[in-house]
Structures are given as C-alpha cells and as structure tokens.
Amino acid sequence: MQDNRTQPFDKEFYAPTDLFAAAAAADERASFITKTYLYLFGAVAAIIGIETFLFAFLGREMVELTKVMIGGQYSWLVVLGAFMFVSWIAETWARSSVSSAIQHAGLALYVVAMAILLVPLLCLAQLKTGDTSLILSAGTATAGLFAMLTAAVFITRKDFSFLRSFLAFGGLAAFGFIVTAIVFQFSLGPIFCYAMIALMCGYILYHTSNILHHYRIGQHVAAALALFASVAMLFWYILQLFLSRDE
C-alpha cells in the first residue's frame, strides 16, 4: 500500500508554499491571511511592550540615547543609514525560503530596530506633554486609518500593485528631502508630514492588496513585516504632525 504522506503537495498535510494566495483554495488563502495579521498584531504588541519597558524602567537612559541619536548635526543621518541597512537585512531574512527560523528572526530584528528608531520621537512627545497623551492620540489615529484602508482593500478586492512606481518615486523623493533637511538644518514642517502620511497610506493599500493578490502562501512573515513597516512609519509621521501642531 502506498503511503500518501510521500506525495508532494498533499492538501491534507500542507499547501505548496510557492502557490500564490490568490490561486490557493479558500481555506488555504484564509489561513495565510489569518497568519499574516496575527504576526502583524504580534509585532505591534511586541514594539508596544518594548517601548513601555524602556520608558518605564530606563527612562533616564532613553533621554541620554535621544541626545546621542539627534545631538549632532549628522547623528540622525547616521541613525537613518544604520536603520535602512538593518531593515534591508531583516526584509531579506523575512523573505528567506531556507528556514522558518530565519524568517522569524528577520521580523524580530525589524521590530527591535524600529523600537530604537522611535525612541527620540517618543521621548520628545513625553517631554513636551509630561504624559503619553500625544502618543496615545497618534496611536488611535494610526489604528483608525489602518482599519479604514484595510477594509477598503478587502471590500473592493482591488489590486493596488499599480501604485508601486509612484510609491518608489515618492519614497526616494522623501529620503532626498530628509537628507537635505539634515545637511542644511531646516525643518520640513507639517506639509511634509501630511505628504508622508499620504505616502504611508499608499503603502498600506499596496501591501494589503499584495496579500490578496501577489504574496505566496508561505510568505506570511514577509507580508506581516511589510505591513508593520508601513504602519509604524504612519504612526511616526502622525505623531510628528501632532508634535508640530502643538508647537
């Protein structure tokens, strides 16, 4: 008698990880989407936990770290460069087909890197108000925007992959503005924050539609990382906008 477990891609045991989610069976597609959002929410919970621990038990050290990260003229440029390099490593690991452990390590690495990147902005927000009210307001606004954008994609089932070129150009232009502002020491202002919020909303639409149409069944960790990166940066610019509004 032939052992069915030796047959490749036996649906009873596992789905082929190279199968696009859009072409998979309904239960496999639902499982992929569920895993993606569970990992996303896990990453969000992890970064909230990290920041809560850091500011609750290492508050003074976080202030000193903020001074180091933004104290010099080019300090923040070095920080951004290091973050981009670490992000590239994390995304490469998350997309790895070698092992699940490497994928998870990539997501974990990105969460830790983003937690460190957020320290100066969170510190400034706390010092400005004396509490976490601005942070909570920015978090609520981020969650609301994310929920509306996600609902729009899942309801319409529209493929937003056509945004890729626009988002890539917008990202490069934004990075150019940021570098120029750091080098010549001028503020980009609230208009730039609004533009970046719009850009991050575009990225969320793009990545969410990719989950429905272009990711493969085994890429739930990479999909979660892509969404998490967009949500985290959306929070960054909303909080920055709130800070500039109260100045």
Secondary structure by P-SEA (a helix, b strand, c coil): cccccccccccccccccccccccccaaaaaaaaaaaaaaaaaaaaaaaaaaaaaaaccaaaaaaaaaaaccccaaaaaaaaaaaaaaaaaaaaaaccccaaaaaaaaaaaaaaaaaaaaaaaaaaaaacccaaaaaaaaaaaaaaaaaaaaaaaaaccccccaaaaaaaaaaaaaaaaaaaaaacccccaaaaaaaaaaaaaaaaaaaaaaaccccccaaaaaaaaaaaaaaaaaaaaaaaaaaaac
